Amino acid sequence: MKPVRVCFFPAAFFLTATLLAGRTGIVWPTPNTAFFDGKPIEAFIQPTASGIVESGLYGGVRNGGARFHEGLDLFPLQRDRQGEPLDPVFAVMPGVVRHVSTLPGNSSYGRYIVIEHPGETPAVYTLYAHLRAIEPGVAPGAAVARGQRIATMGRSASVMAIPKARAHLHFEIGVRLTDAFQPWYDAQQFGSPNKHGIWNGLNLMGLDPLDFYRRLRAGGVADFQDYFRQMKTAVRLRIASGSRLPDFVERYPSLRTTPVRAVVSPVSVVSADGVAADEVGGWEIAFNETGIPFAWTPLQARELADYKPGEARVLTVDEALAKQWRCKSLAVKTRGQWRAGGDLNTVLALLFGPR
């Protein structure tokens, strides 16, 4: 495997981050080299006011385990005389800017940028939040290079600024659930408009960035496709969704375990393998411990003959995984029978619409 080397400060000084990468070349989003140097998380993770360093990690790490955190919080190395952070923020992979929110009051992310990475399989997004400033030219539709400066680290947020001492970059990697986000959002009657379109945080599901970086460095995975394939199943279910393909599996076809054959005439299909599109009656889906739907198998309508339209049935539950984060409700057992929990039902509603 070939080292990926990126120079971050060509105008001032050279700071090089190296990561042994397989098919994915990814760099760190800030100038801090502590991760690459093998230092502990205290050397790069910004904790909450609790002071517990793990509170800046991904997972059920907030409010004593009652609140989920979708990414990593990374502290700055440099500050100006007023104590404001100066660290640049870099795009970790080549991609296309999809969303830029410049008004801090519009989101708990404060100022934030979302970049999609079409060159990856699946085409994950990365998100950079609580920014102090966004670089000129970083706008929806703009292409960015790996290691390109896109912003300056900050402490912007919706209600009030994050204290200077806890300024940080919130960094996410994940997938987007649906293109039809607005109807779902409207149905929730939140009482405030959606100012972020399909790139609203409620429509984004992050994976554990630090886990991905660690496994890539160790050679356990070569790319995101490997990473998704190695996810463990917390909940597996079947849903009678009809023949329409969810846009999620159209955008992330690598997550299908079996092909969906395109029908080219009433009597012929493109391939001899898989399930013909007009025969699909639903899906069997595997969800990881945070609810990411990472493996999709199309089912013929006859396999769901006893299901009502829109019905979802839980098939298996790994109780240890499903209960890893007590702030996530993936499956609940009622009278000895497993059914989807509240968080999993939200994911299903976003993927398939109201049931």
N, C-alpha and C positions, 0 to 999 in steps of 0.2 A: 504494500500500500504506500502511496506517495504522500509525503507531508504537504499540507496546504499552508502557504505562507502569505500573509497579507500585511502590508504596511499601512498603518492607520493615520499617521501624522506626517505626511510628506512635506508639508510647509514648515513644520517646526522641528520635529525630531522623529526618529523612526522607532516605532514600538511594534515588534513582530510577535504575533500569536501563531503557534504551530499546533495543528491537530492532525493526527494520523487518521485519514479518512479513506473510506472505500469508495463507493459510488456517490456518496454525499460529502461535499466539502463545505464545512460550516465553521464559522468563527464565533468568538465570544462577542456579545453586543456592547461591551464597554472596554476601556483600556486596561482594566485590572487583569493581570496575568495569573492571579492566585490559583485559579482552577487548573491551568496548564502546568503550574509549578507544583501541583500536588498538595497544596495547602488545605487546611480544614475549612469548613463552610464559614467559620467566624471571619475568615480573611476576605470574604466577598458578599456575604448575605447580610442585608439590613433587617433587623428584627423590628417588631412593632414596639409600642410603648411598654409592653410587658418586659422587654429586654431578653426574652427567650429567643435565641437565635433561630430555632426551628420554626418560629412564627413567620419567618420570611420565606420559607420553603413552599413547595406545592403540596396541596392536600388539606385534610381537615385539621388545620394547625392554628386556627383563630378561635378566640373566645372559649378557650378550654376545650377545643375540639368541636364546638357547636357550629362553626362557620368554615366554609370551604374557601380555599385560596387557589386560584386557577393558574398561577405562574410562580416566578421567582422575583424577589425584591433584591436589587443589587445596589450597593452603596457607592458613592463617588470617591475618587482619590484626590481630586483637586477642588478647591473652593476659592472664591474671590475674597476681597477684604471684608465684604458684608456677610460672608459665610454661605453664599449661594454656590451651588455646584457648578463646575466648569467642564466636567467630563463629557466628551462627545459620545454619541450613541451611533452604533453602526448597524447596517443591514447585515444579518448573519449569513445570508445566501442571496444569490441573484434572484430577482423577482420583479413584480409589478405592484406599484402602490395602488391599493384599492380604496382606502378610506383615510382621510385626514380630518381630525376634529381639532379646531384651533381655539375654541371657546371652552375654557375649563369648566364653566358652570353647566355644560350640557351633559356631563358624564362623570361618574365616580372615578373614571380613568383620568380625569383632567384632560390636558392636551394629549392626544394619542394618534398613532399611525398604525395602520394595518397593511401588511404586505403579503401578497399571495405569491407562491413559488411554483409556477407551472412546470418547471423543470424537475420537480420532485414527484415521486410516486408513493402515496397519493400527494396531490398538490396542496400541501399544508399551508397555513397562514402563519405569520409571526406578528406579534403585537407589541408595541413599545409605548408605555404610558407614563403619566405624571411628568411630561416633558416641560422644560423651561422655555425652549424655543425650537422651531422646526426650520430646517434648512431651506433656503430658496430653491424652487424647482421641485421640491418634494410634494407632489400633488397627484390626485387620482389619475391613473393611466401612465404615470411616469415609470420608466424602467430604472431599476437600481442594480448596482453591482455588489458582489460580496465584499464586505469591508468598507463600503461607501458610507461616509458620514451623512446621517439623515436628520439628526437633531442634537440638542444639548440636554443632558439630564437635569431634572428639576424636582418640583414638589407640588405641582398643580393638582387640584382635585375639585370636586363639584361644590361642596358647601363652603369649606375653608381650606386654605393651603395647608399642606403637610408641614409640620415644624421643620425648621432648617436642619436640626440635628438628625432628622430622619428622612432627609431628601433621598430619593432613590429612583431607579428605573424599575418599573414593573414589566416583566418580560414573559410572553406566552408563546407557545407553539401549539397549534391544534387544527381542528377541522370545523367547517361551517355546516350547520344542520339542514337549513332549507333556504330556497329562493323565495318561498311563499311565507316569509316571516311576518309581513305587515298584517295579513288577516288574523294570524294567531295573536299578535300584539294587540290589535284592536279588540279582540274578544276578551282579553284579560281585564280591560277597563282600568288600566293603571292610573288614569287621570292626568297623564302628561304625554305629550306627543313623542313619537319615535324620531329622533333627529339624526339617526345613524344608519337608517335603511337596513339592509341585510347584514351589516357589519356591527350591529348592536351586540353588546357583550352577552345578552341573553341567547343569542343565536350562535354563539361560539363555544366550542368545547375544547379545552386545553388538555394536553397530555403533560407528563412530568418532564420539563426541559432538562433538569439536572440528571435525571435517570437516563435520558436519551444521550446526552453528552458523555456521561460516564461509560455507557455501554458501547458507544461508538469508539471512544478512546481505547477501551479494553479489547476491541475487536469482536465483541459479542454480536454486533449488528454492523452491516455495511451501509445501510440507508434506512429511510423511513418505512419502505415496504417490509424489510426484515423486522423492523421494530413492531409494526402492526401485526405481522404474522406471529410474533412471539408473545403477544398479549394473552393473558389468561382469562378464561371465561368465568365471570362471576354469576351472570344470569343468561340463560338461553331460553328464547321463547319463539312461538310461531304467531303470526298475525295474518288474518284474512283481509288483505288490502286491495284485492282486485288486480287487474292486469296493468294498470298504470304504474310505470316505474317511478319510484320516488326520485326526485332530482338529486338526492344525496348519492345514490348508487350510479347515477348517470355522471356525476362529477368525479366520483371516486371509484371507477370501475375495478381498480385493483383489489378492492375490498370484497368483491364477489368471489365466492368459492366455486361457483359453477356458472358458465356462460349463459347469458340470455340470448337465444338465437333470434336474429331479425327475420321476420317473415317477408319474403319478396314476392310471393303470390299466394293465392288461397290454398295452393297445394304444395308449395315448396318453401324451404328455409335455407338460410345461408350455410349452416353447419349441421353436422350429424350429432354433435354433442350438445349437452345443456338442455334448457327448457325453451320452447318457442315463446316469443313475446305474447302471442295471443292465447297461450296456455297458462301463463303465470296467474296464479290466484292469490299469491301472498308470499311471505318470506319467513325463513327461519333465521334468526339473528342472534349473534353472540355479543354480549356487552361486557366490557371490562369492569373493574371494581369502581370506576368513577362514572360509569354509564355510557362510555364511548361505544357506539355500534361498529365493531371492527371486523366482523365477518358476516357476510350476507349470502344465503343460499335460496335461490328462487324455488318456489313450490308450485306444482301443478294444481289447478283448481280442485281436481278430484282428491288430492291429499288433504284438502281442507273442507271436504263435503259436509262435515258435521259442525262447522264453524258458522256463526252468524257474521254478516258483513261487518268488517271493522273489529271483530273480536280478536283479542290477544290472549294467549294462554302460556303461562310459564311452564317450561319443560323441566329445567334443572336449575338448581341454585347451589353454588359453592358458598356455604354460609360464612366461612372465615373471610373470603374475599368480599362478599356482599356487605359484610358488616365491618369492613376494615376502617371505614370512616363513618362514625356515628351520625355525622351531619348529612349523609347521603342515604336516601330511602330508595333502594333499588328493588327490594322484594320484601313482602310481608306475608306471614303465614296466618291464615284464618281457618279455624276448624280443620287443621291438618293439611290445608291446601295452600300452595304458594300462589301469590298473584303479584302483579307489578306494583311497586311502591310509588309514592308521590313523585319522586324525581324521575323515575323511569317513565311514568305516565306523561310527564312533561316532554321528555325526549320523544316519545312516540307521537304525541300531538304535533310536535314541530316537524317530525319526519313525514307523517301521513295525514295531518289535518285532524279535525274533530272526529271522534269515533262514537 
